[in-house]
């Protein structure tokens, strides 16, 4: 019965939100509430099994995505260190690459580890599969004769080295049934072009493997070693009548990368063997509980919306991004997630521009890790800057990055040489995180070197141009670049490139002055005199670049990014003109994230009809019952996190109207169409954490008095500061101690001291 309970508990991973919340509330009241939680879970999963076998089919919810038919777009499970698309033949580890950084063929790419621990029950008939978003698990239900089978896989959120695949088989018939458990025989477990297999051994049904990448990124660099262990899948199981049997298969891996396993490959293998054997001794229930607890902690922040279509897409999008990142492993995000080798698993501007902003708002400690990936690779950025004919100064970050930070973009494409805006994109991400955290220590000790180097590069990259008018006027140009629109290469004064360069230079000057750090007097001058060509037609629009031919097709958002996220000053009419014009010339088969930015800008301009139309366009590429993002309507990268990141910004910045300022946050809340409630939970600001809930006529802000960071550490709100709301400018603040409800209109949030007198002890309603 104990084993049977543990197996049934696997199905509880598909349980409701309320069970998850009950788990969190009751943690301090064990053992009674712990036993009560398990009992409720058993009752719930019995209902699930009953529904599958005898009653109405289980229905999808915003946090439980159910599929009854086969789909080409399966989800993935990941924990930011390792990930795999369910039922696929590969596993990927963040930071494990193979191939030369300068090769024309077989260049540096994310290395694939064969996945041979996926069990299949021979001749079983599948009835349904479900992704439990809140709990990070994927389960499938099938039958063979009188045996009901539950298969569940999860990448353990707390133990980053571990993947678990569990089989629970319940024989409800009068006689014994024998099942044949096997793996996909088409998968070669011990052969891969990406790997050199150093050793393979078997002990009591467990397989231990030591591999290296086939080739390092730089010729003189050492190989990266991975030791991993997995459970041998092939076996035969006989299940007696009215009995349940549980089988648990594990995959456990470690690398010799910094801050992971031993640097010595033999000690690394020994570590993995010992730790894997300890894991094998743990009950499934224990592994599952710690995994779910870690996801419960993450979901203290998130986005809730009462909209049947939008809610599950929002949840699936945030789940997909979170499954590729973690606080305790310094790496970054690639467009195709950690679960694929799309775009070779490289890191692009996609992370800082599209995925990073929502992560910074909800999970600043994870956002800090994403930026640390860049900070750790500034030496290569300096080398790249000096590699050009003009021998630029400072840090010029690569367009495509993987292990070392050297440029690993394909030599056949010009983007690696000419998409210089990436350095400005990184500076802009630093600005966003700094405005949200106000962490001066982080800025001085970690971020400033990279930020200073970026602005030094920009200063050396621009070209001084004397105006042709004959006056003393002059401006600065950026010549020979590719902007965000990759249909246009080697152009002058690309709008987005110049915009993000100006934003970076202004921020460098601002933060350097405020913290008394060394800055160049030229930075603010260049920022004010960078050139943004305008059309000579009516209505006037920003030209995407000098000599842009009007109505030429563009690949994706470029000019419209000047309005948001860059917020460059311009008249509303010019911004409207840009949006109207570039929406007509943007490739409808372009990447998925473009129309998210259109929607946010239209919301700011109060054109809700156009915002709603672009909201619909923003998720057109979401596929299948598991809401998997695909790059474009014509295909492209699968698990496309760039699209997911752009889509999420519609809710964190679009409908909230949130804008980040040096010493405050601005909000101008609106509701999405056909919804009556939008909640953004766990907004982090200067050490405080609060929930924002938007209703049709009111807005509620509630402090999370006690919370955990995304690494599970308990955090209390600071004792010496308050969250203050300003409804009119200037005005006295209203202080939020617990919760406040105000009329739905624009407002400002600042940090103020405990000595302020306008105190709200519990709840204040301002109509």
N, C-alpha and C positions, 0 to 999 in steps of 0.2 A: 504493500500500500504506500509506503514511503516513496518508492521509485515511481509508482503510478501518480502520486500527487506531484512529484517533481516534473513528470512528463506533461501532465495537464497544465501545470504552471507555464509551460512553454506557450500554450495557446493563449494564456492570459496576456502575452505580449501584444495581442491584438485588442486588449481591453479598452475601456472608455476613458475619457479625460478624468472623470470623477475618481476612478480607481487610482490614477496617477497622483491626483491632488490629495486623496486620502492617504496615500503612501507618504507624501511629503509632510502632511500635518501630523501624522501619527508617529514620526520617527522618534520623537522624544518620549513616547508613551509605551514603548515596548515593555514586556512581550505581548500584552493582551491585544493591543491594536495591530501588532504585526501578525498575530494568528488570525485576527478578524479579517485583515486584508487578504491573507492567503485564502481563507474560507470563501470570501466574496469572489475572489478570482476563480476559485474552482467552480462555484455556481455559475459564474459568467461564461467560462469556457465550455461548461457542459451545455449551456444554452447555444453556444456557437456550433458545437458538434451536432446538436439536435437540429439546428436550423439547416445545416448542410445535408443532413441525412434524411430528415423527415418533414421539414417545414419550409417556410419561405426563405429565400436566399438572403444572406447577409448583405446589407446595404452599405455603400461607401458613405463616409462622413468626411468632414474637413481634415481629420487626422488619421483616417483609416481608408486607404485606397484599395478597392477590391476589384479583381479581374476574374471573370469566368471563362474568357476566351483567350487564346494565345495572342501575344502581341510581339511586335518586332522591337518595341521600346521598353525594355526591362529597366527597373531602377537599379541602384547600386547601394551597397552597404560600405561604409568607411568610417574611420575615426581620426583622419588627419595625418596618420602615419602610414596605414595601409588601407587598401580599398579594392573592391572587386565588383563588377557588374554581376548580379546574381545569375547563376547557371552558366557563367562564362568560363573560358579556359585559361584565364590569366588573373594574376594578382599583381598589384603595383605597390611599391614602397616610395614614399616621398623622399627624394634625394638620391634615388638609385637609378643611374643612367648608364648608357653604354654608347660608345662611338666617339669619334674625334670631333672636336669643336670646329675644325676647319675643313672637314672633308666635304667633297661635293656629293658623294653617295654614302649612305649609311652613317650620316652625321649623328652627333649627340642626340639621343632620344631616350625617353623613359623605358627602362628595361622591363621586360615582361617575365614574370616567374610563372611557370606552369601551375595551374590550379588542379590538383588531383585529389582533393579531399571532399569533393561534392558527391554525396551518395545519391544513387538512384535506386528505386525499388523496381525490379524487373516486372514488366507487364502491369504495373499499377495504373489505374485510371484516375487522372487528376480531375478534381471538381472546381477548385478555386485557388487563387493566391491573393495575398494581401500585404501591403506595406503599412506597418504601424509607425507613422511619422514620429509621434511623440516618444516612442520607445526605441526607435532605431532598429527595428527588426523586420524581416521579410519571412512570411510563412506561406506554405502551400499545403493543401489538403487533397488527399487521394485515397483510393480504396483498392484493395486486392482481396477478392473473395469476401470473407467476413471481417477483414482487418481494416480498420480506419487508421490512416497514416497522416501524421502531422510532421512536416519538415520545416525547420526554422533556421535561419542563418543571421548572424549579427557580427559586426566588427566591434569588439569590446571597447566601449567608450573610455573606460577607466584604465584598462591595461592595453596600451596602444599596440602591443606586439601580437595581439591575439585575435584570431577569427574563430568563430564557433559555428558548427552545423550540427543540429540535433534532430534526431528521428524519434518520435514517439508513436508506437504501434499498438493499437488496442484490438484484440481479437474478441468480437462480440458473438461469435458463433459457437456451436456445440462441439466442434472438433478442432484439433490443432491445425495450424497453417504454417507452412514453411515459405519464407521469403528469401529471395536472392538479392542481396545488396551489392551494388557494383558501381564503378565509376565509368565515365565516358571513355571507352577504349580508344577513341580517335585521338585523345590527348596523349602526347609523348611526355611523360613526367620528367624525363631526364635528358632532354635535348632542347636547346634553344639557341638561336643565332646570337642572342644577346648575352649569353652566359658561357662561362667555362666551369664545368663541373669538376670540382676537386675531389670530392668524396661523397659516396652514398652508402649508407648502412641501414640495417633493419634490426630492431630489438623488440621482441614481443609484439609484433604487429605495428610498431611505430617506425616511421621512416625519418632518417636524419640526413640532411643534405648540406654540403658546404659548396658555395659557388662564388665566383667573382664576375664582374662585368667583363665583356669580351675585350673592351678597349677603353682606356681613360679619355677624358675630354682633352687634356693636354698631354703631349707625348711623354713628358718626364714625370707626370704624376703617378702615384701608386694606384694600384687597382683597388676598387671598393669590394669588400667581402660581405657576403650575407650568409648567415647560418640559419637554417630553418628546419622545422620538424612538422610532420603531419601524421594523422592517423590513417593507417591503411584501410581503405574503404571496402574492398572486396571481402565479403563474408556471407555465410548462410545462417539465417536465424529461424528457429522454430518457436512459434508463439502458442502456448496451450490455450484451451478454451477459457473465455472470460478472464483473460490475463493481459496486462500491459507490459510492454518491454520498451526500454529507453536506451538508445545508443547515442553517444556524443562523440563527434569528430572535431579535432582541433587542428588549427594551423598556427604556428608560433614562429616568429622571425625577428632577427636582430641584425643590424649592420655594424661595421666598424667605423661608421661616420662619427664625428665628434658628438659627445654627449649621448651616446647610445651604448653599444656593446664594447667589448675589449678591442683594442687596436690590433692585437695579435689574433690571427685567424683561428689558431688551434684553441686558444683560450675562449675565443668567441663561440666556437662550436661546443665547448664544454659548458659554457654559460647557458646556452640554449637548451642543451640536453637536460641539465639540472632543473631549469625553470619550467621547461615543458613537462617534465615528469611531475613536478609539484602541481602544475595546472591540471594535469590528468587526474589528480586525486581529489580535486574540488568537485562538489556537487553542482549539477546544472543550475539548480535553484540559487545557489550562492553566486555563481557567475552572472546569472541573469539579473539578480537583485542589484549587484554593484554596477552593472551596465545600465540598467534603467535609472538608478539613482543619479548617475552622471548625466544622463539625458534630461532628467527632471530639473537638475541644476541649470543646464543650458536653457531650458524653456522658461526660466524665470523672465527671460527677455524674448520678445517675439511680436507678432502682428496678428490681431484677430479682427475679422470682419464678418458681419452677418449677411453674407452673399453666397448663394449656393455654388456659383461658378468660380468666383474669385478666391474664396477662402481656401479650398484645397490646393489651388495653384500657388497661392502665397505660401502656404505651409510646406508644400513640396519643394518650392524654390529655396526657402531658407534651409530646409533639411539638406538639400543637395549641396549647398555651400558649406554648411557646418560639417558635413561628412568629409570634407576635404581639408579641414584646418583644425588645429588644436593649439593650446597655449604652450605646452611643454615640448614642442618640436618646431624649431625655427625653419620654416619653409614658406613658400608662397603658393598662390593659386594659378592654375593654368586654365585656359578656356574650356577644355574638355573634361575638367575635374580630375581628381586623383585616380579615378577608376579607368581612364582610357589613356591611350597614347596619341590622341588627337593633337595636332600641332606639335607633335613629338613630346608632349608633356612640358613644353617650355613655358616660361613666365613672360607675359607681355604687359602692355598698358592696360589690358583687360582687368587685371587685378586692381590696380590703384584707381582707375577711372570708373569701373562699373561695379565690381563686387565689394571693394573696400568701404565705400561710404556707409552702407547699412551696417556692416560689421563694426565700424568705428562707433556708431551710435549705440548699438546694442551690446557689443562685446569688445570694448577698447583694449583689453589685455590680449585678445587674439589679434586685433588690428596692429598692436605694437609688435607682435611676432612677425606679421607680414612685412612690416617695414624693416625689422631687424635683418630679415633676409637680404634686403638691399644694402643696409649699412655694412654687413659683413663682407661685401663684395666691391667696396669702393676702389680697391687697388686696380682691379680690372677696368673699372669705369675710367680711372685716370689714364690707363694705358690706351683705351680706345680713343679718348680725347686727343692724345698726342699722336695717334696713328694717322691723322688726316694731314693733308698738305700744309694747312695753316697751323698745325700743331696747337690745337685748342688747349686751353688751360682747364683746371678743375676736373669735375666728374661728368663724363658723358656715358650714361648707362646704356646697356645694349638693348636693342629692340627685342631680341629673343635671348633669354637667359636660362641657364640650367644649373650645373654644379658650381662652376668656378666664378660665374659672372662675366665671362668673356662673351663676345658676340657669337652666337651659334645659329644665327639665321641662315637659311639656305643661300649659298653663294650665287645661285641663279636669279635671285630676287633682289631688287634694290631696296626693299624696306629696311633691311638691317643697316644699310649705309646711310639712309636718308630720313628715316622717321625719328627725327631728333626731339620731337615733343615728349618722348618718354621721360626724359629727365625732368621736364616741367611737370609732368603728370605725378611723378614721385614727390616733388616739392609740394604740389597741391594736396596730396594725401597727408603729408606731414602737417600741413596747415590745418586740415580738418581735425586730425587727432589732437593737435595742440589746443585748438579752440575748445574742443570737448573736454579735455582733461585738465588744462592749465598746469600741466606738469613741467615746471621749470627745470627740475633736476634731470628729467628725461631729455628735455630739449638741450640743455648744456652738455650732458655727458654722452648722449647717444645720437641725437638727431642733428645737432648743429654742424658737425663736420660734413655730413652728407649734404645738408641744406646749403651750407656755405660753398661747398664744391660745385653744386649744381648752378648756383647763381654766378659763380666765377666762370663756369663754362659758358653760360648764356652771354655774359659780358664779352667773352672772347669770340663768341659765335656770330654776333650781330655785325652788320656792316654800316658804317657811318655814311650817310648820303646827303650831299648838299642839294637843297631844293633848287629846282630849275627856274623858279620865279625871278631870280635875280636879287632877292632879298637875303637877309642873313639867316633865314629859317633853314632848318635841317631836320632830318629824321633818321631812324634806324630801320634797316631792312634785314630780313633773314632770307638768304639766297640759297637755292638749290636744296629744297627739302621735299619730303612727301608728308602730307598732313594726315588727318584722320581718314580723309577720303583717299583710299589707296588706288583709285582710278587715275589720279593725277600725280605724276612724279616729277622731281627736279623743277619745282615751281618756286616762285618768289613771293614772300609775304603771305603764306597760307594763314587763313584767319585763325584757326584753332591753335596752330603752333605759336603764332605771335601772341594770342590771347593767354595761353597758359604760361608762356615765357614772361609776359608782363605781370601776371598774377604771382609767379614765383619771385620775381625781383622785388615787387612791393612787399611781399611777406618777409623776405630776407631783410629788407631795410627796417621793417616794422619790428620784428622780433629781435633783431640785432641791436637796435636802438634801445628797446625796452629792457633788455637784459645786459646792456653794456658790453656787447660782443663786437668783434672787429667786422666792419662792413665796408663796402666800396661806395664812395659818394656817387659813382656813376649809375648804380643800380636803379635808383628812383628816377633819374633823368632818362635812362633808356626806356624804363617802363612807360613813362609818359609820352615818349616820342616814337614808340613802335608804330609801324604803319598798318592801317586797315583800309585797303582800297574799297571805294564805294562805286556802285554803278552810276552811269550817267543817264539812265533811263528813269522813267516814272512808272510805278513807285520805286524809290531808291532802295537798294538792298546792299548788304555787304557782299562784295565779290569774294568767292572762296579763295582766290589768290589773284595776283596781278595778271591781267590779260585773260582771266577766266571768260570763256565764251558763254554768254547767257543761254540757259536751257540745255547745257551739256549735262549728261547724266552723272550723278555722284553716287558713290557706293554706300555711304552711311553718313550719320550725323557729323557735321564739321562746323559750319557757320552757326548752326542753332545752339551749339555748346557754349557760344559766347554769352548767351542769356542765362542758361543753366547748364552745367553747374558753376561756370566761371563768374557769372554775375558782373560782367563788364558793364560799366555805365553806358547807357544809350537811351534814346527816347523810345517810349512804348510803341510808337508808330513804326519806327525802324525795326524793332524786334518783331512786330506783327508781320511786317513785310517779309522779313527773313523767313519766318515760319511758313507763311503762305507760299512763298516762292519755292523754297527748298523741299517742301513736301511734295511738290509736283515733279521735281527732277530727281528725287531719290529713288534708287533702284528698288522696286518692290520685292525683289529677291535678295536684297541685301541682308546683313546680319540682323538678328532679332532685336537688338537693344535700341535701335535708332528712335522708334516712335515713343519709347518711354520718355525720352527727353522732350519730345514735342508735347506730350501730354502734360508734363510738369510745367513747361513754359505757358501753355494755354491756361492752366489753372491759376498761375500767378497773374495772368492778364485778365482773369475772370471770364473767359470764354468757355463755359462748362460744356457746351455742345461739342466744340472741337476737341476739348480735352477728353470727353467720353469716346469720341470717334477714334482718337489715337490710343486711348486705353485698350480698346478692342483690338487694334492692330498690334499692340505691344506683346500680346501672348498668342498670336496666330500660329507660332511654330511649336507650341506645346503639344506633345503627342501622347496618345494612349491613355489608358486608365490610371497610369502612375504619374502622369503629368511630367514626362521627361522632356527637357528642352532640346530642340534641334536648332542648329545655327540659322537656317533660313528656310523659306518655303520650298526651295529646290533641294534641300538636304544639307550637307556639310557636317560639321562636328556634332557628334552625339553627346549627351550630358553637357550641353552648352551653358556653362555657369555664367558667361558674360550676359546672355539674355536674361537669365534669372536675376542677376544683380541689377541690371537696368530696370527690370520690372519691379523689384522690391523698392527701388528708390521712388517710384510713383507714390508709395504709401508712406515711407519714412520722411520724404521731403515734399512730395506733391500735395497730397490731401491734408497733411498736417501743416503745410506751409512753413515748415521749419527751415530756418536759415541760420548758419553759424556766424557769429561775430566775435570780435576779440574779447569782449567781456560780457556777452549776453547771448541768448538765443531769441530769435523771433519766431512767432507762430501766427499763421493765418488759416485756421482750420476750415476744411470743407468735407463733405461726405461724398463717397463714390456714388454713382447712379444706382438706384434701387436698393439702397442700404440705409439703415437707421442707426448703425453703430460701427465705429472704427476705433480699435484700441491698438496703441503701440506700447507694449510692456517693456519695462526695464531700460528706459532711456538713461544713459550715463552722462552726468554733467558735473565736472569739478568735484568728484568724489561722492556726489549724491546720485541716487537712482530713483526714477519715478516713472509712473504709468500715466499716459495721456489717453483719455477716452473721449471721442468726439461723438456727440449726439446731434439730433436735428436742430436743436436750439441752444444747447449748452455744451460745455466742455468740463470734464473733471480731471484734475491732477491729483494723484495719490502717491505719497512717498512710500517706497519699499523700505520699511524701517530696519529690517534685518534681511540680509540676502547673502548669497554665495557668489563668488566670482566664477568664471567659466572653468577654473581649475579645481573647483569644489571647496575652496577655502572660505570659511565663514567671515563675513565682513559686516560691521555695523556702520550706520551712517555717522559721519563726523559730528562731534559734539559742539563745535564752535561756529558752525555756519548754518544758515537757513536757505531755503529756496524761496525766492520772492517773485511775485508777479506784479507787473505794471500794466494796467489796462489802458492808461492814457499817458502821454508824454508831454511835459513832466507830470508826475504824480507821486504820492506816497505809495510805498509798496504794500502789498498784502502778503503776509508770510504764510507759507504752507508748513504746518507741523505734521499733519496726517493726511487730510484730504480737503480739497476745495472744489466747488462747482461754480462756474462763472458762465455768463452769457457767451454764446459762440460768436466771437469777433476776434480781431487781431490782438495779440498781447505779447509782452516781452517777459522773459524769465532771466533773472540774475541771481547771483550768489550774494547774500547779505549777512551781516553778523547777527549773532543772537541778541545783541543789544537793541535791535530795532523794536519799535513799540507796536506796530500794527500786526498783532499776533492772531493767528487762527488756530485755536487749540484742537478742534476736531473738524468741523465742517462749516464752511461759510458759503452761502448762496448769494451771488450778486446778479441781479436781473438787469 
